[in-house]
């Protein structure tokens, strides 16, 4: 159960980091 939660958390953070990177990149254009 804990393992699944850890996996979801890491996937969630990967998506958020990608979104932040995209946002910063687009705001510099």
NORFEN-V846559 format. One record per backbone hydrogen bond with DSSP energy under -1.0 kcal/mol. CO is the residue of the C=O (numbers start at 1). NH is the residue of the N-H. If there is no record, write none. Layout:
co->CO nh->NH
co->CO nh->NH
//
This chain:
co->1 nh->5
co->2 nh->6
co->3 nh->7
co->4 nh->8
co->5 nh->9
co->6 nh->10
co->7 nh->11
co->8 nh->12
co->9 nh->13
co->10 nh->14
co->11 nh->15
co->12 nh->16
co->13 nh->17
co->14 nh->18
co->15 nh->19
co->16 nh->20
co->17 nh->21
co->18 nh->22
co->19 nh->23
co->20 nh->24
co->21 nh->25
co->22 nh->26
co->23 nh->27
co->24 nh->28
co->26 nh->29
//
